[in-house]
Every structure is written in structure tokens, then in C-alpha cells.
Amino acid sequence: MDFGTSSEAISLNAEDGIEWRREEKVYIAKGHASASRGKYTIQSDIITAHYRDKNNKGGTQIWRVEAKGNVKLTTDQESIVGDNAFFDFDKGVLVITGKSIEAKTNTITVRAHDQLEYWNKRNVLVAKGNAVGQRENQTIESDVLTFYFINSTQNTKLSQIEALGNVRIKTKSEVAYCDKFIYNVSLETATLNGNVRVTQGKSQVNGDYAEINMKTGVSSIRSNPDSKNRGKVNSLIIPN
């Protein structure tokens, strides 16, 4: 999800015209506005592009783009919708805010009710506020969801998922709850920490710490190996 640097050109368009404020060093596009850079296009009601002087010989560079109202960001592989957004090309961050944010990539769909951040150099996507991540037959819900990506030769691949706060994980056969969740996508293994509950059918196991192999379906639940005060593991097994 590389959205470029401040040195790359931006194409700015709008149905109601573009206002140039020289003293403020901004361009303001209004009415079904759009801004394009490389493979990225952002659409919004109003788009403001902040620029600065590039050098003493003339020339400028766009260092920040703000979008207000009905934001939609698209590429050949991803799409994001929200209420408002801004790019900070110096910091390499895209932030989208709103009450119903949705991001779709070729591997996962992410929803959030407060904020979505993408850190370009780190290839990290952070969803905040009743965050939900869906991929294949797995749904993860939590206060904050963090997705780590790696660049391959043809596209961007998801490598790890972290969930923090009021975590709920649902698969085809299980529902699990915990305080913190880490999932390794390539290994298909997960660790769950804090107030762990794993339910399968009518049976339930409670503990401090769990390891789950999503591929084999094998779960191991026990007291937290890093805790000084280890608690008990409780289970309720109800035969079919």
C-alpha cells in the first residue's frame, strides 16, 4: 500500500473548481473532488493539498493532502471508505476517521468506528474503535486491531494480526475470547493472553493463556507461563 512521497506529482480535479491560496500555500478542490498519485486515487467532497517551496530555483511539492466528506481511496488491490482522511507524506502515514470505516485488500476486510491508520514505511494497518477483521472463515473483533503486511513480487501479503482489548475470535468450529491475541498467518498459529475462554459447541475451557493451531484445530490452554501468579485451568465438557 505504498502511496508515494512528497516529490511525486499529484493530479487534482473537481466539478466545482479549484481554489489556489498562495499565502496559505494550499489548493482546495470542491465538489466531487479527486486527487491521484501513481496507482492511488482519493475521492471526497473537498480535498485540500498543502504544498511548500521545493528549492530556491522554484518548484513546489505537496507534503499533505486532506479529504473531507465521503472519502473513498482506491488502488488496483485495495479500497478504503470513511468520513474524513489525511495523508502526511513526510511521516508516511494515512489516517481515515469516521463512524463506519471499511478497508478491503486482496486478503482481508477491516472495519472500524473511530480511526484507521496506515503507516507506509512499516507496512502496518491499525484499526481503532470496535475494530473487526474478516478473512476466509475467521473473524476477529477487538478495541484495536493491528495488521502487519509484507511486500511480495506481485502484491502485498498479510503476515501477522494483533488484537488488543475485548478480543473475540470466531472460526468455523470455535469461538474464543481474551485480552490480547497474536496470529501468525503463514504458520496459522495463534496465542491468546488474559482471561482466555475457548468454546467449541457446548464445551468451554477457561485459562490465562492459550495456543491454537488454526490448521489442525488443536488447542492448548494453560496458566500464563510468564506470570508469577499462575491461575487454574477450568473446563466444562458437555457430550453431544
Summary of the structure (lengths in Angstrom):
residues: 240
radius of gyration: 22.1
end to end distance: 47.0
largest distance: 79.5
contacts: 749
relative contact order: 0.08
helix: 0%
strand: 65%
